[in-house]
Structure formats: structure tokens, C-alpha cells
Amino acid sequence: MTKRIAFQGEPGAYSHEACRDARPDMEALPCATFDDVISAVKSGEAELAMLPVENTTYGRVADIHRLLPQSGLHIIDEAFVRVHINLLAVPGATLADIKEAHSHLVLLPQCATFLKEHGIRGRVSPDNARAAREVAEVGDKSSAALASELAGDIYGLDILARHIEDFENNTTRFLIMAPEANHARRDTGHGMITSFVFQVRNIPAALYKAMGGFATNGVNMTKLESYMVDGRFTATQFYAEVEGHPEDAPLRRALDELDYFTNYLNVLGVYPAAKTRHLE
């Protein structure tokens, strides 16, 4: 039986592309929301979840840091997708025919230069892959979609212009999550990453002291983000990522020190750094 990896969006979305690139042997399962992705894995409908966490242009994905610690899932891998945006239209249409381009609110500004140069109006769609599907269904030669080449293949659309995004390095990072943790060393030559969330104790300079252990032990912290808990300004949780494996002596000492200054610490995953992490 073919195993499944769940993603948020319609077939042809960039999350779908991430699934095909990272797990080509698995069937990609489209889901309406991030919560549905998580539920699909917890119910056994899918074995893995592909969740976007951040984009080089627009920063972190809204709500994802709230969902990760509550999901009950564990990070086992990361994946990066270069977001190439293409102008897709029904067969027979030409660039001169296009009057409107439909896509997600986030994608439209990324193609502002191209759209302005060609006098094309941007139209907001809930999902870039949905935009491609609807353009194919309507069959109007004056309407196009801004989406992936994969979406064009799925919905039978022609590519009128490739890679029209304004930012050449626009990349989305995804986390691959599973019901069971995998803390085995799987070093592929690019090191290991440990992700965790924590809340500091209510004492003076608690965050400064908690972070001190990473500096004194020579552990490189690649990410530290804060966000409110339960909508309260007085309750702050931190999401962090560091290089190394918890069994490495320096990281073990740093985590022990962190634990002393926190009232909550949850390791979300230990996984190999993707090769493409160092190419961005």
C-alpha cells in the first residue's frame, strides 16, 4: 500500500511540490487547512505531514508555531522549495490576451514588476493552485493564474512566462512531521538540527540566563522567535533551533542549563539539516 504525506492546499500548490521533491515515493494528500493536515496524520490517513514554517520574503507562516507544539507530531526532516512563479493560461492564449492574473494574496506582490509591465491586473484567490484550477475550468483566454509549473501540468495550462517573481531567492522552508519522534543520528554531512519550544521562569533576566548556556558551550542558535500563548501579553513562548544533537556534550549541557531556567521545555524534533539550507 502506498504511503501518504499530507499537505495544505490543492493539488499543484507549492506544498504539493515540496511533497513530491522530498518524498517522491509517497502519495501527496491535499487538505483544506493546517489542522486538517495534522488530523490526517493523527488519524492514520497519512503517515507524514508537510508543513510550511517560513518564507525568505514574508517571514514565518502565521499560526504555525502555535500548531507545532500542540500537534502531538514530531519533526523528522526539513525541506526547502524555491518558489518559482509562472504565468499559466488556457491552451491557445497568448501573453497579449491576458488582462487578469489570479493568485494568492502573498504571491501577487512578488510579481508586481511583471504584471505592471504587461498591464495585467492582479486578482486575489484563496490558493494559487485553486487559481490555476479555476482558470482551466472557466476557459477564458483573458484570465491567467500565477502558480507553479506543477499546477500547470495538473490542470492542463500553458506556461506563458516562467519565473516572473521579483525576488530571485524566494524560498519556503517546510518541516516534515511524523507521529513518532526519531532522534537517531542521520547526519548526511550537513549536521543535525534540534528544534524546541520553551517558556522561561518568572525571574529577572531569565531569558538572558537561559540563553547563556548555548553561548558558553559554543552551540550555534540559528533561530529564536517569541509568540504569545493563549492571546495573553504576559505569557510568552519561544521557538528555537540550534545546530547539533542532544547527545552532543555541548548541546546536552546547554539544554540542561536551559531546563533550569524554564518551566516548560519541549523538544519538537531532532533531524538532519537539509543540503539546501546552506545554499539559500
C-alpha positions in Angstrom: 0.0 0.0 0.0 1.3 3.4 -1.0 2.1 5.7 2.0 0.7 9.2 2.1 2.1 12.6 3.0 -0.5 15.3 3.8 -0.2 19.0 2.8 -2.3 22.1 3.0 -3.7 23.3 -0.3 -5.0 22.0 -3.6 -3.0 19.8 -6.0 -0.3 21.9 -7.6 0.4 24.0 -4.6 4.0 24.7 -3.6 3.4 22.4 -0.6 2.5 19.7 -3.0 5.7 20.4 -4.9 7.6 20.0 -1.6 6.0 16.6 -1.0 7.0 15.4 -4.5 10.5 16.6 -4.1 11.1 15.3 -0.5 9.1 12.1 -0.6 8.6 11.1 -4.3 7.7 7.6 -3.3 4.7 8.8 -1.3 1.2 9.8 -2.4 0.5 13.5 -1.7 -2.8 14.1 0.2 -4.3 17.6 -0.2 -6.0 19.0 2.9 -8.0 22.2 3.4 -6.2 23.6 6.5 -3.1 23.0 8.6 -5.3 21.5 11.3 -6.6 19.0 8.7 -3.1 18.1 7.8 -2.3 17.3 11.4 -5.5 15.4 11.9 -4.8 13.3 8.8 -1.6 12.1 10.3 -3.0 11.5 13.8 -5.9 9.5 12.4 -3.6 7.3 10.3 -5.0 8.6 7.0 -1.5 9.8 6.2 1.9 8.8 7.6 3.6 12.2 7.4 2.8 15.9 7.3 4.4 18.6 5.2 4.0 22.0 6.9 5.5 25.3 5.8 7.1 27.3 8.5 8.8 30.3 6.9 9.5 32.1 3.7 12.5 34.2 2.8 10.3 37.1 1.6 7.4 37.1 4.0 8.8 35.5 7.2 7.2 32.9 9.3 3.8 31.3 8.3 1.0 32.6 10.5 -0.2 30.3 13.3 2.3 27.5 12.5 4.3 28.0 15.7 1.2 27.7 17.8 0.2 24.5 16.0 3.6 22.7 16.2 3.8 22.1 19.9 0.1 21.3 20.2 0.0 18.9 17.2 1.4 15.9 19.0 3.7 15.3 16.0 7.5 15.4 15.8 9.8 17.0 13.3 11.8 14.3 11.4 13.1 16.3 8.4 13.2 19.7 6.7 12.7 20.6 3.1 13.2 23.8 1.0 11.3 24.8 -2.1 12.4 27.6 -4.4 9.2 29.5 -5.2 9.2 29.9 -9.0 6.1 31.8 -10.1 4.8 31.2 -13.6 2.0 32.8 -15.7 -0.4 30.0 -16.6 -3.2 30.2 -19.1 -5.6 28.0 -21.2 -4.1 26.5 -24.3 -4.2 28.9 -27.2 -3.9 32.1 -25.1 -1.0 34.5 -25.7 0.6 36.9 -23.3 -1.1 39.8 -25.2 -4.5 38.2 -24.4 -4.1 38.3 -20.6 -5.9 41.0 -18.7 -6.1 39.5 -15.3 -3.9 37.2 -13.2 -5.3 35.3 -10.2 -3.3 34.0 -7.3 -2.8 34.0 -3.5 -2.5 37.4 -1.8 1.1 36.6 -0.9 2.1 35.8 -4.5 0.7 38.8 -6.3 3.1 41.4 -4.9 6.0 39.1 -5.8 5.2 39.6 -9.5 4.4 43.3 -9.3 7.0 44.3 -11.8 6.0 41.8 -14.5 2.3 42.5 -14.1 2.8 46.2 -14.4 5.0 45.9 -17.4 2.3 43.9 -19.2 -0.7 45.8 -18.0 -2.1 42.8 -16.2 -4.4 43.3 -13.2 -3.9 41.1 -10.1 -6.9 39.3 -8.6 -6.8 37.6 -5.2 -7.5 33.9 -4.9 -7.5 31.8 -1.7 -4.9 29.5 -3.2 -2.5 29.6 -6.1 -3.3 26.1 -7.2 -7.0 26.8 -6.9 -6.5 29.8 -9.2 -4.9 27.5 -11.8 -7.8 25.0 -11.5 -10.4 27.8 -11.9 -8.7 29.3 -14.9 -8.7 25.9 -16.5 -12.4 25.4 -15.7 -13.6 28.8 -16.9 -11.5 28.6 -20.1 -11.3 32.4 -20.6 -8.2 33.4 -22.6 -8.0 36.8 -20.9 -7.5 35.2 -17.4 -4.3 33.6 -16.1 -3.0 32.1 -12.9 0.2 32.8 -11.1 1.3 29.3 -9.8 3.8 26.5 -10.1 4.7 24.5 -13.2 3.3 21.5 -11.3 -0.1 23.3 -11.2 0.2 23.9 -15.0 0.8 20.2 -15.6 -2.1 19.1 -13.4 -4.7 21.4 -14.9 -3.5 21.4 -18.5 -2.4 25.0 -18.7 0.2 26.5 -20.9 3.1 28.5 -19.4 3.2 31.9 -21.0 6.1 33.2 -18.8 8.4 31.4 -16.4 10.0 32.6 -13.2 8.4 36.1 -13.2 8.9 36.7 -9.4 10.7 39.9 -8.4 12.9 38.2 -5.8 15.3 35.6 -7.2 15.9 33.9 -3.8 12.3 33.5 -2.7 12.3 30.2 -0.8 9.9 28.4 1.5 11.1 26.1 4.3 9.0 23.1 5.3 9.1 20.7 8.2 8.2 17.1 7.7 6.4 15.7 10.8 5.5 12.2 12.0 3.6 10.6 14.9 6.8 9.2 16.4 10.0 11.0 17.2 13.2 10.0 15.5 16.3 11.2 17.4 18.6 8.8 15.7 21.7 10.4 14.2 21.1 10.7 10.5 23.9 13.1 9.6 24.2 13.4 5.8 27.2 15.6 6.0 25.4 18.8 6.8 24.9 18.4 10.6 21.9 17.9 12.8 19.3 20.4 13.9 17.4 20.4 17.2 14.1 22.3 17.4 12.3 23.0 20.7 9.9 25.4 22.4 10.2 26.7 26.0 8.8 29.2 28.5 11.2 30.9 30.9 10.6 31.1 34.7 9.3 34.4 36.0 12.6 35.6 37.5 14.8 38.6 36.5 17.0 38.1 33.4 15.6 34.5 33.0 15.9 34.6 29.2 19.4 36.0 29.2 20.5 33.3 31.7 18.7 30.6 29.8 20.5 31.6 26.5 23.8 31.9 28.2 24.4 28.1 28.2 24.4 28.0 24.4 27.0 30.7 24.2 29.3 29.3 26.8 29.1 25.8 25.3 29.7 27.0 21.8 26.3 25.9 20.4 25.1 27.9 17.4 21.5 29.0 17.7 20.1 29.5 14.2 16.6 30.7 15.3 14.9 32.2 18.3 11.3 33.5 18.0 8.8 34.6 20.5 5.0 34.4 20.4 2.1 34.9 22.8 0.4 32.0 24.5 -3.4 31.9 24.6 -3.6 35.5 23.4 -2.1 36.9 26.6 0.6 39.6 26.6 2.1 38.2 29.8 2.6 34.7 28.6 5.4 34.3 26.1 6.7 31.1 24.5 9.9 30.8 22.5 10.6 28.6 19.5 14.3 27.9 19.0 16.5 25.9 16.7 20.2 25.0 17.3 22.8 23.1 15.5 23.7 19.7 17.0 22.2 16.6 18.5 21.1 16.5 22.2 23.6 13.7 22.8 26.5 16.0 21.9 28.1 17.1 25.1 28.0 20.9 24.4 24.3 20.8 23.5 23.4 18.5 26.3 25.0 20.9 28.8 23.2 23.9 27.2 19.8 22.2 27.3 20.4 21.2 31.0 21.1 24.9 31.8 18.1 25.9 29.8 15.9 23.5 31.7 16.9 25.1 35.0 15.6 28.5 33.9 12.4 27.3 32.2 9.0 26.0 33.5 8.3 24.3 30.1 10.7 22.7 27.6 9.6 20.5 24.7 11.9 19.1 22.1 9.9 19.1 18.8 12.4 17.3 16.7 16.0 16.2 16.0 16.7 15.9 12.3 19.4 16.3 9.7 20.0 19.7 8.2 19.0 19.8 4.5 21.7 20.3 2.0 19.8 23.2 0.5 19.7 25.0 3.9 23.3 26.0 3.2 22.6 27.1 -0.4 20.0 29.8 0.4 
